[in-house]
Amino acid sequence: MAFEPYRRLLAIPGVRSLLLVGLVARIPSTAVAITLTMHVVDPSGLGLGFAAAGLVTMASTVGMAVGSPLAGRFVDSHGLRPVLVVTTLAQLAFWSTAWAMPFPLLLAASVPAGLLSLPVFSVIRQCLTALVPVDQRRMGFSLDSMIVELSYMAGPALAVAGVTLLGSVPTMGLVAAGLVASGVALIALNPPVRSDEELQEVAGRVPRRLWLTPGMFGLLGTVVAATFVLAATELSLVATMKQDGDTAWIGLAIGLWCAYSLMGGFVYGMLPRGVSPLILIGAMGALTVPVGLVGGDWHWLILALVPAGVLCAPALSSTIETVIRWVPAGARGEAMGLHGTALLIGGGSAAPIAGVIIDGPGPGWAFAAAGLVGVVMVLVALPFWRRTAAVVEEPVPVAA
């Protein structure tokens, strides 16, 4: 009986195939960063240090952060297929030649490659919104968040295994094949980005001033904070276990932490009413603060992460639900692109900041700092949220 609501969701025409393609297509996308890193440091690749690898991944991430809303805006204006064709060809061009590039050229090429990255994450969510009725969207976004969790569990692990067993150059070829196959699959599937009702309502471009409000900036800020908490928590967990000599169990520990998020997302999707992202992200941050106080065996650390862990997928899916509710259909692609940019900023900024704290006061303090970032950002966003939500929750007029 617990699975029956999800069965009804998957029975909606187009949803099952969209989520299946989304699961497979996201795996090579989640392997991009670690593959570039391993290629730069691996002796079979460039054989350089981690500082050089960090520059390449940073260049790629900056490109993605800028390109995500641009791709969404082009989807809003010109449709899905043209954007997928351009980005798929761009990924083919980069990944089929990156293995032969010297470091300066690889560093320079990583920016446009990131700028024209395949917009799998935002496109799947935008299309899911078009396919699923309003009363089932929370469940759809929760299921999508769980699928993203599975992709992040599989993609980096497969990339590391590929470099270890085959070398960095063949692994880059496999990533190229995966990205191109993902783009071709989405082009062939061509899911709708707007429902039939929304196609009738959309009469032209929606001015940003109608939806890019202070409250929306507050929402995007909480998205940054949420991914900062998650990325910093992961790094702090790894550092704590390495410091205690439990390195062999790090993979299992991260897998269990991801399982908490999956369970939380499953339950959240069946709730009759959603919960504000401010509450979920604030609670996730507050529950992360004391984790660093746990000492002794690593099993206790994993248990301490349960309360915050079960809120991971619900927190992120609630932010998507709010973006969809606040933004008119004609600007949804750009808004989801900005949401993706916020995710990248939060994850990208967590590593250096948490790393400094880990190297200084220690990983326990890094847990506390990560949680406080989430709480503080929620408090900053709260006044803008209250002022804007009352206006934006009403139907937004569309400019002709």
C-alpha positions in Angstrom: 0.0 0.0 0.0 2.9 2.4 0.7 4.0 2.1 -2.9 0.5 2.6 -4.4 0.8 6.5 -4.8 4.1 6.1 -6.6 2.6 3.4 -8.9 -0.1 5.9 -9.8 2.5 8.5 -10.5 4.5 6.2 -12.7 1.3 5.2 -14.6 1.0 8.8 -15.9 1.9 8.7 -19.6 5.5 9.7 -20.2 6.6 9.8 -16.6 8.2 6.4 -16.3 10.3 6.8 -19.5 11.3 10.4 -18.5 12.5 9.3 -15.0 14.3 6.2 -16.4 16.1 8.4 -19.0 16.8 10.9 -16.3 18.4 8.3 -14.0 20.7 6.9 -16.8 21.5 10.4 -18.3 22.6 11.9 -15.0 25.2 9.2 -14.2 27.8 10.4 -16.8 27.0 14.0 -15.8 27.8 13.3 -12.1 31.0 11.6 -13.3 32.3 14.7 -15.1 34.1 16.4 -12.2 35.9 13.4 -10.7 36.9 12.2 -14.2 38.5 15.5 -15.0 40.2 15.5 -11.6 41.5 11.9 -12.0 42.8 12.6 -15.6 44.8 15.6 -14.4 46.4 13.8 -11.5 46.6 10.3 -12.9 50.1 9.2 -14.3 48.4 7.8 -17.4 46.9 11.2 -18.0 48.6 14.6 -17.3 50.3 13.5 -14.1 49.9 16.8 -12.3 48.9 17.7 -8.8 45.5 18.2 -7.2 45.9 22.0 -7.3 45.9 21.8 -11.1 43.0 19.4 -11.0 41.1 21.9 -8.8 41.6 24.7 -11.3 40.1 22.5 -14.1 37.1 21.5 -12.1 36.6 25.1 -11.0 36.7 26.3 -14.6 34.2 23.7 -15.6 31.9 24.5 -12.6 32.0 28.2 -13.4 31.0 27.5 -16.9 28.1 25.3 -15.7 26.9 28.0 -13.3 26.8 30.6 -16.0 25.4 28.3 -18.7 22.6 26.7 -16.6 20.2 29.7 -16.7 21.2 30.6 -20.3 20.2 27.1 -21.4 16.9 27.4 -19.5 16.2 30.7 -21.2 16.8 29.2 -24.6 14.5 26.3 -23.8 11.8 28.8 -22.8 12.3 30.7 -26.1 13.2 28.1 -28.7 12.1 24.7 -27.3 14.0 21.7 -25.9 15.4 20.0 -29.0 17.6 22.8 -30.3 19.3 23.2 -26.9 19.9 19.5 -26.6 21.4 19.3 -30.1 23.8 22.1 -29.4 24.9 20.9 -26.0 25.2 17.3 -27.1 27.5 18.3 -30.0 29.5 20.5 -27.6 30.1 17.6 -25.2 31.1 15.3 -28.0 33.6 17.9 -29.3 35.1 18.4 -25.8 35.2 14.9 -24.4 36.4 13.3 -27.6 39.5 15.6 -27.7 40.1 16.5 -24.0 42.3 13.5 -23.4 44.9 14.8 -25.9 44.9 18.4 -24.6 47.8 19.8 -22.7 46.9 21.4 -19.3 46.6 25.0 -20.5 44.3 24.1 -23.3 42.3 21.7 -21.1 41.9 24.5 -18.5 40.7 27.0 -21.2 38.4 24.5 -22.9 36.7 23.5 -19.6 34.9 26.8 -19.4 33.0 26.6 -22.7 32.5 22.9 -22.1 30.8 23.7 -18.8 28.9 26.6 -20.3 27.4 24.2 -22.9 27.0 21.3 -20.6 24.0 19.0 -21.1 21.1 20.5 -19.0 19.9 17.1 -17.8 19.0 18.1 -14.2 16.9 21.2 -14.9 15.3 19.7 -18.1 14.1 16.6 -16.4 12.5 18.6 -13.6 10.9 21.1 -16.1 9.5 18.2 -18.2 8.3 16.4 -15.0 6.3 19.5 -14.1 4.7 19.5 -17.5 3.7 15.8 -17.3 2.5 15.5 -13.7 -0.8 17.1 -12.3 -0.3 19.7 -9.6 -1.6 17.4 -6.8 1.1 14.8 -7.6 4.1 17.1 -8.2 5.4 16.9 -4.7 5.7 13.1 -5.1 7.2 13.6 -8.5 9.9 15.9 -7.3 10.6 13.7 -4.3 11.0 10.7 -6.6 13.3 12.7 -8.8 15.4 13.8 -5.8 15.8 10.1 -4.9 16.9 9.4 -8.5 19.4 12.2 -8.3 20.8 10.6 -5.1 21.2 7.3 -6.8 23.0 9.0 -9.8 25.4 10.7 -7.4 26.1 7.4 -5.7 26.8 5.6 -9.0 28.5 8.2 -11.3 31.6 9.2 -9.3 32.1 5.6 -8.1 32.1 4.3 -11.7 34.5 7.0 -12.8 37.0 6.2 -10.1 36.7 2.5 -10.9 37.1 3.2 -14.6 40.3 5.2 -14.0 41.7 2.6 -11.7 41.0 -0.3 -14.0 41.3 1.2 -17.5 43.1 4.5 -17.1 41.9 8.1 -17.4 41.9 8.2 -21.2 39.5 5.3 -21.8 37.3 6.6 -18.9 37.1 9.9 -20.6 35.9 8.1 -23.8 33.2 6.3 -21.8 32.1 9.6 -20.3 31.9 11.0 -23.8 29.8 8.1 -25.0 27.5 8.4 -21.9 26.9 12.1 -22.4 26.2 11.8 -26.1 23.9 8.8 -25.6 22.1 10.8 -22.9 21.6 13.8 -25.2 20.4 11.6 -28.1 18.0 9.8 -25.8 16.5 13.0 -24.6 16.3 14.4 -28.2 14.5 11.2 -29.3 12.2 11.3 -26.3 11.5 15.0 -26.7 9.4 15.4 -23.5 7.1 18.5 -23.3 8.4 21.4 -21.2 4.9 22.8 -20.7 1.5 21.2 -20.2 -1.3 21.7 -22.7 -2.9 24.2 -20.4 0.3 26.1 -20.0 0.9 26.3 -23.8 -2.5 28.0 -24.1 -1.7 30.5 -21.3 1.8 31.4 -22.4 1.5 34.4 -24.8 5.1 35.7 -24.9 8.3 36.3 -22.9 7.7 36.8 -19.2 9.6 39.8 -17.8 12.1 38.9 -15.0 10.7 41.6 -12.7 7.5 39.6 -12.4 9.2 36.6 -10.9 12.9 37.4 -10.0 11.8 39.0 -6.8 13.6 39.5 -3.4 11.8 36.4 -2.2 13.1 34.4 -5.2 16.7 35.5 -4.4 16.0 34.4 -0.8 14.9 31.0 -2.1 18.0 30.7 -4.3 20.1 31.6 -1.2 18.6 28.8 0.8 19.4 26.4 -2.1 23.0 27.5 -1.9 22.9 27.0 1.8 21.4 23.5 1.5 24.0 22.2 -0.9 26.7 23.9 1.2 25.5 22.0 4.3 25.4 18.7 2.3 28.9 19.1 0.7 30.5 20.3 3.8 29.0 17.5 5.9 30.3 14.9 3.4 33.8 16.4 3.6 33.6 16.6 7.4 32.5 13.0 7.6 35.4 11.8 5.4 37.9 13.9 7.4 36.6 12.6 10.8 36.7 9.0 9.7 40.2 9.4 8.2 41.4 11.1 11.4 40.1 8.1 13.4 41.7 5.5 11.1 38.3 4.3 9.7 39.2 5.1 6.0 38.1 1.6 4.9 34.5 2.3 6.0 34.1 5.7 4.3 32.2 4.4 1.3 29.8 2.5 3.5 29.2 5.5 5.7 28.4 7.8 2.8 26.1 5.1 1.3 24.2 4.9 4.6 23.9 8.7 4.7 22.5 8.7 1.2 20.1 6.0 2.2 18.7 8.3 5.0 18.0 10.9 2.3 16.3 8.3 0.1 14.0 7.3 3.0 13.2 10.9 3.8 12.4 11.7 0.2 10.1 8.6 -0.1 8.1 9.6 3.0 8.0 13.3 2.1 6.5 12.5 -1.3 3.5 11.0 0.3 2.7 13.8 2.7 -0.7 15.5 1.9 0.9 18.9 2.3 4.4 20.2 1.6 6.7 21.9 4.1 8.4 25.2 3.6 12.0 25.0 2.4 12.9 27.4 5.1 11.7 25.0 7.8 13.4 21.9 6.2 16.7 23.6 5.4 16.8 25.4 8.8 16.1 22.1 10.6 18.7 20.3 8.5 21.3 22.9 9.4 20.4 23.0 13.1 20.6 19.2 13.3 24.0 19.2 11.6 25.6 21.6 14.1 26.0 19.1 17.0 27.1 16.1 14.9 30.8 17.0 15.5 30.4 16.5 19.2 29.9 12.7 18.7 33.1 10.8 19.5 34.2 7.2 19.6 33.3 4.6 17.0 32.2 5.8 13.5 28.9 4.0 13.9 27.8 6.6 16.4 28.7 9.4 13.9 26.5 7.7 11.3 23.6 7.5 13.8 24.0 11.1 14.7 23.6 12.0 11.0 20.1 10.3 10.8 18.0 13.4 11.7 19.7 15.7 9.3 20.1 13.0 6.7 16.4 12.2 6.3 15.8 15.9 5.5 18.2 16.1 2.6 16.0 15.0 -0.3 12.8 16.7 1.2 14.7 20.0 1.5 15.9 20.0 -2.1 12.6 18.8 -3.6 10.7 21.4 -1.6 12.9 24.2 -3.2 12.0 22.8 -6.6 8.4 22.7 -5.8 8.5 26.3 -4.6 10.3 27.5 -7.8 7.6 25.8 -9.9 4.8 27.4 -7.9 6.3 30.9 -7.9 7.4 31.1 -11.5 5.1 31.3 -14.6 5.5 28.5 -17.2 7.0 30.9 -19.7 10.1 31.5 -17.5 10.3 28.1 -15.9 13.4 27.0 -17.8 15.5 30.0 -16.8 14.3 29.7 -13.2 15.2 26.1 -13.0 18.6 27.0 -14.5 19.1 29.6 -11.7 18.2 26.8 -9.3 20.9 24.6 -10.8 23.4 27.5 -10.5 22.6 27.9 -6.8 23.2 24.2 -6.3 26.6 24.5 -8.0 27.6 27.6 -6.0 26.7 25.9 -2.7 28.5 22.7 -3.5 31.5 24.4 -5.0 32.0 26.9 -2.1 31.7 24.2 0.6 35.0 22.4 -0.2 37.5 25.2 0.3 35.7 26.7 3.3 35.1 23.4 5.1 38.7 22.4 4.2 40.2 25.4 5.9 38.2 24.6 9.1 39.1 20.9 9.0 42.8 21.8 8.6 42.5 24.3 11.5 40.1 23.7 14.4 39.2 20.2 13.1 36.3 18.3 11.4 34.0 18.6 14.4 34.0 22.4 14.0 33.3 22.0 10.2 30.0 20.2 11.0 29.0 23.1 13.2 30.0 25.7 10.6 28.1 23.8 7.9 24.9 23.7 10.0 25.2 27.3 11.0 25.4 28.4 7.4 22.0 26.8 6.7 20.4 28.4 9.8 21.8 31.8 9.1 20.7 31.8 5.5 17.2 30.8 6.4 17.0 33.7 8.9 18.3 36.1 6.2 15.7 34.9 3.7 12.8 34.9 6.1 11.7 38.6 5.9 12.0 38.7 2.0 10.1 35.4 1.9 7.1 36.6 3.9 6.9 39.8 1.8 7.1 38.1 -1.5 5.2 34.8 -1.0 1.9 36.6 -0.5 2.3 38.2 -4.0 3.9 35.5 -6.0 1.6 32.7 -4.8 -1.1 34.4 -6.9 -1.2 33.7 -10.6 1.5 35.8 -12.4 0.3 37.8 -15.4 2.1 37.0 -18.7 3.3 39.8 -20.9 2.0 39.7 -24.4 
